Amino acid sequence: RVYEYYLVYVDQDRCDGCEECLKFCPVDVFDFMIKAYPARPQNCLGCKTCEAVCRSKAVIITEI
């Protein structure tokens, strides 16, 4: 059985606090405290919706 894992990174210098990643993530990866951060990266399915909606390009998803 093959499992895919994803590294969820939020560049705190780029994050503008729009909370779009929180709103659109289907598996509740992100929390917010001034800026977004990946509170539950183990939930990530690799759909990259957060990357697509992040206007400041702060969210980076990498398959590991």
DSSP file (Angstrom, degrees, kcal/mol; ACC not computed):
  #  RESIDUE AA STRUCTURE BP1 BP2  ACC     N-H-->O    O-->H-N    N-H-->O    O-->H-N    TCO  KAPPA ALPHA  PHI   PSI    X-CA   Y-CA   Z-CA
    1    1 A R              0   0    0      0, 0.0     2,-0.5     0, 0.0     0, 0.0   0.000 360.0 360.0 360.0 133.3    0.0    0.0    0.0
    2    2 A V        -     0   0    0      2,-0.0     2,-0.4     0, 0.0     0, 0.0  -0.879 360.0-164.4-106.3 128.6    1.4    3.4   -1.0
    3    3 A Y        -     0   0    0     -2,-0.5     2,-0.5     2,-0.0     0, 0.0  -0.907   8.4-147.3-110.2 138.4    0.7    6.4    1.2
    4    4 A E        -     0   0    0     -2,-0.4     2,-0.4    60,-0.0    59,-0.0  -0.892  14.3-169.0-104.3 134.4    1.2   10.0    0.0
    5    5 A Y        -     0   0    0     -2,-0.5    59,-3.0    41,-0.0     2,-0.4  -0.922   5.6-152.6-121.2 148.6    2.3   12.6    2.5
    6    6 A Y  E     -A   63   0A   0     -2,-0.4     2,-0.6    35,-0.3    57,-0.2  -0.970  11.1-139.9-127.3 135.7    2.4   16.3    2.0
    7    7 A L  E     -A   62   0A   0     55,-3.5    55,-2.1    -2,-0.4     2,-0.6  -0.824  20.8-157.9 -88.6 123.1    4.5   19.0    3.5
    8    8 A V  E     +A   61   0A   0     -2,-0.6     2,-0.4    53,-0.2    53,-0.2  -0.919  15.2 178.8-108.4 117.8    2.3   22.1    4.2
    9    9 A Y  E     -A   60   0A   0     51,-2.3    51,-2.8    -2,-0.6     2,-0.5  -0.963  16.3-167.5-124.5 134.7    4.3   25.3    4.4
   10   10 A V  E     -A   59   0A   0     -2,-0.4     2,-0.9    49,-0.2    49,-0.2  -0.973  20.6-139.4-119.6 116.4    3.0   28.8    5.0
   11   11 A D    >>  -     0   0    0     47,-2.7     4,-2.2    -2,-0.5     3,-0.9  -0.636  12.6-160.6 -73.7 106.3    5.6   31.6    4.4
   12   12 A Q  T 34 S+     0   0    0     -2,-0.9    -1,-0.2     1,-0.3    46,-0.0   0.759  87.6  58.1 -64.7 -25.4    4.8   33.9    7.3
   13   13 A D  T 34 S+     0   0    0      1,-0.2    -1,-0.3    45,-0.1    -2,-0.1   0.801 114.1  37.4 -72.6 -28.7    6.5   36.8    5.6
   14   14 A R  T <4 S+     0   0    0     -3,-0.9    -2,-0.2    44,-0.1    -1,-0.2   0.772  89.3 105.6 -92.8 -29.0    4.2   36.5    2.5
   15   15 A C     <  -     0   0    0     -4,-2.2    -5,-0.0    43,-0.2    39,-0.0  -0.299  47.3-169.8 -59.0 127.0    1.0   35.6    4.3
   16   16 A D        -     0   0    0     -2,-0.0    -1,-0.2    19,-0.0    -4,-0.0   0.340  42.5-112.5-102.0   6.6   -1.4   38.7    4.3
   17   17 A G        +     0   0    0      1,-0.1    17,-0.1    19,-0.0    -2,-0.1   0.763  69.1 141.0  76.3  25.2   -3.9   37.2    6.7
   18   18 A C        -     0   0    0      1,-0.1    -1,-0.1    18,-0.0    17,-0.1   0.722  51.2-143.5 -75.3 -20.1   -6.8   36.9    4.2
   19   19 A E     >  +     0   0    0      1,-0.1     4,-1.9    12,-0.1     5,-0.1   0.589  58.3 131.2  68.9  13.4   -7.9   33.5    5.6
   20   20 A E  H  >  +     0   0    0      1,-0.2     4,-2.3     2,-0.2     5,-0.2   0.883  68.9  56.4 -63.6 -37.4   -8.8   32.1    2.2
   21   21 A C  H  > S+     0   0    0      1,-0.2     4,-1.7     2,-0.2    -1,-0.2   0.889 107.6  49.1 -61.9 -37.8   -6.9   28.9    2.9
   22   22 A L  H  4 S+     0   0    0      1,-0.2    -1,-0.2     2,-0.2    -2,-0.2   0.913 112.6  47.6 -64.9 -42.5   -8.9   28.3    6.0
   23   23 A K  H  < S+     0   0    0     -4,-1.9    -2,-0.2     1,-0.2    -1,-0.2   0.859 120.3  35.0 -68.0 -36.8  -12.2   28.9    4.2
   24   24 A F  H  < S+     0   0    0     -4,-2.3    -1,-0.2    -5,-0.1    -2,-0.2   0.629  83.1 110.0-100.1 -14.9  -11.5   26.6    1.2
   25   25 A C    ><  -     0   0    0     -4,-1.7     3,-0.8    -5,-0.2    19,-0.0  -0.474  53.9-156.7 -65.2 120.6   -9.4   23.7    2.7
   26   26 A P  T 3  S+     0   0    0      0, 0.0    -1,-0.2     0, 0.0    -4,-0.0   0.640  88.2  42.8 -74.9 -12.6  -11.7   20.7    2.6
   27   27 A V  T 3  S-     0   0    0     13,-0.0    -2,-0.1     0, 0.0    16,-0.1   0.149 108.3-113.0-124.2  20.1   -9.9   18.9    5.4
   28   28 A D    <   +     0   0    0     -3,-0.8    15,-0.1    -6,-0.2    -6,-0.1   0.886  58.6 151.8  58.2  49.0   -9.3   21.6    8.0
   29   29 A V        +     0   0    0     -8,-0.2    11,-2.8    10,-0.1    10,-0.8   0.858  51.2  67.9 -75.4 -36.4   -5.5   21.8    7.7
   30   30 A F  E     -B   38   0B   0      8,-0.2     2,-0.3    -9,-0.2     6,-0.1  -0.575  50.8-177.7 -99.7 148.6   -5.2   25.5    8.7
   31   31 A D  E     -B   37   0B   0      6,-2.4     6,-2.1    -2,-0.2     2,-0.4  -0.789  22.0-131.7-123.6 174.7   -5.7   27.6   11.8
   32   32 A F  E     +B   36   0B   0     -2,-0.3     4,-0.2     4,-0.2     2,-0.2  -0.990  33.6 156.2-139.6 129.3   -5.3   31.3   12.2
   33   33 A M  S    S-     0   0    0      2,-2.3     2,-2.0    -2,-0.4    -2,-0.0  -0.694  92.6 -44.6-148.4  91.3   -3.5   33.5   14.7
   34   34 A I  S    S+     0   0    0     -2,-0.2     2,-0.3   -17,-0.1    -2,-0.0  -0.300 141.2  25.9  72.5 -49.3   -2.7   36.8   13.0
   35   35 A K  S    S-     0   0    0     -2,-2.0    -2,-2.3   -17,-0.1     2,-0.1  -0.910  98.3 -92.1-133.4 163.6   -1.5   34.7   10.0
   36   36 A A  E     +B   32   0B   0     -2,-0.3    -4,-0.2    -4,-0.2   -21,-0.1  -0.409  41.5 177.4 -73.7 149.8   -2.4   31.2    8.8
   37   37 A Y  E     -B   31   0B   0     -6,-2.1    -6,-2.4    -2,-0.1     2,-1.4  -0.984  38.9-105.4-150.0 151.3   -0.4   28.2    9.9
   38   38 A P  E     +B   30   0B   0      0, 0.0    -8,-0.2     0, 0.0   -30,-0.1  -0.594  43.0 166.2 -80.1  91.2   -0.8   24.5    9.2
   39   39 A A  S    S+     0   0    0     -2,-1.4    -9,-0.2   -10,-0.8     3,-0.1   0.797  78.4  27.1 -75.7 -29.8   -2.2   23.2   12.5
   40   40 A R    >   +     0   0    0    -11,-2.8     3,-2.0    -3,-0.2     4,-0.3  -0.500  66.6 157.7-132.0  64.2   -3.2   19.8   11.1
   41   41 A P  G >   +     0   0    0      0, 0.0     3,-1.5     0, 0.0   -35,-0.3   0.760  69.4  71.5 -62.8 -23.7   -0.8   19.0    8.2
   42   42 A Q  G 3  S+     0   0    0      1,-0.3   -13,-0.1    -3,-0.1    -2,-0.0   0.704  90.9  61.0 -64.9 -17.8   -1.5   15.3    8.5
   43   43 A N  G <  S+     0   0    0     -3,-2.0    -1,-0.3   -15,-0.1   -14,-0.1   0.662  76.8 122.4 -78.5 -17.2   -5.0   16.0    7.1
   44   44 A C    <   -     0   0    0     -3,-1.5   -38,-0.2    -4,-0.3   -36,-0.0  -0.194  39.7-174.3 -59.4 130.8   -3.6   17.3    3.8
   45   45 A L        -     0   0    0    -40,-0.1    -1,-0.1     0, 0.0    -3,-0.0   0.431  44.8-115.9-100.1  -4.3   -4.9   15.4    0.7
   46   46 A G  S    S+     0   0    0    -40,-0.0    -2,-0.1     1,-0.0    17,-0.1   0.723  71.4 136.9  77.7  21.2   -2.6   17.3   -1.7
   47   47 A C        -     0   0    0      1,-0.1    -1,-0.0     4,-0.0    -3,-0.0   0.728  53.5-145.5 -73.8 -20.1   -5.5   19.0   -3.6
   48   48 A K     >  +     0   0    0      1,-0.1     4,-1.9     3,-0.1     5,-0.1   0.671  54.9 135.5  63.6  20.7   -3.6   22.3   -3.6
   49   49 A T  H  > S+     0   0    0      1,-0.2     4,-2.1     2,-0.2     5,-0.2   0.903  71.1  55.7 -60.6 -40.4   -6.8   24.3   -3.3
   50   50 A C  H  > S+     0   0    0      1,-0.2     4,-1.1     2,-0.2    -1,-0.2   0.902 106.4  49.5 -60.2 -41.8   -5.1   26.4   -0.6
   51   51 A E  H  4 S+     0   0    0      1,-0.2     3,-0.3     2,-0.2    -1,-0.2   0.909 110.4  51.7 -61.3 -41.9   -2.2   27.2   -3.1
   52   52 A A  H  < S+     0   0    0     -4,-1.9    -2,-0.2     1,-0.2    -1,-0.2   0.857 114.3  40.7 -66.1 -36.7   -4.8   28.2   -5.7
   53   53 A V  H  < S+     0   0    0     -4,-2.1     2,-1.0    -5,-0.1    -1,-0.2   0.569  87.7 103.1 -90.9  -8.6   -6.7   30.6   -3.5
   54   54 A C    ><  -     0   0    0     -4,-1.1     3,-1.1    -3,-0.3     5,-0.0  -0.633  49.7-172.3 -79.5 105.0   -3.7   32.2   -1.8
   55   55 A R  T 3  S+     0   0    0     -2,-1.0    -1,-0.2     1,-0.3    -4,-0.0   0.743  85.0  50.5 -72.0 -21.8   -3.3   35.6   -3.5
   56   56 A S  T 3  S-     0   0    0     -3,-0.1    -1,-0.3     0, 0.0    -2,-0.1   0.432 105.9-127.5 -93.3   1.2    0.0   36.3   -1.8
   57   57 A K    <   +     0   0    0     -3,-1.1    -2,-0.1    -6,-0.2   -42,-0.1   0.854  66.0 135.9  56.7  38.6    1.4   32.8   -2.8
   58   58 A A        +     0   0    0    -44,-0.2   -47,-2.7   -48,-0.1     2,-0.5   0.705  45.9  81.1 -86.3 -22.5    2.4   32.1    0.8
   59   59 A V  E     -A   10   0A   0    -49,-0.2     2,-0.4    -9,-0.2   -49,-0.2  -0.744  55.9-179.4 -94.1 129.0    1.1   28.5    0.8
   60   60 A I  E     -A    9   0A   0    -51,-2.8   -51,-2.3    -2,-0.5     2,-0.5  -0.989   8.7-165.0-130.1 123.9    3.3   25.8   -0.6
   61   61 A I  E     -A    8   0A   0     -2,-0.4     2,-0.4   -53,-0.2   -53,-0.2  -0.933  10.2-178.2-109.3 126.9    2.3   22.1   -0.8
   62   62 A T  E     -A    7   0A   0    -55,-2.1   -55,-3.5    -2,-0.5     2,-0.3  -0.990  24.0-131.6-128.1 129.6    5.0   19.6   -1.5
   63   63 A E  E      A    6   0A   0     -2,-0.4   -57,-0.2   -57,-0.2   -59,-0.0  -0.626 360.0 360.0 -77.6 134.0    4.6   15.8   -1.8
   64   64 A I              0   0    0    -59,-3.0   -58,-0.2    -2,-0.3    -1,-0.1   0.368 360.0 360.0-124.5 360.0    7.1   13.9    0.2
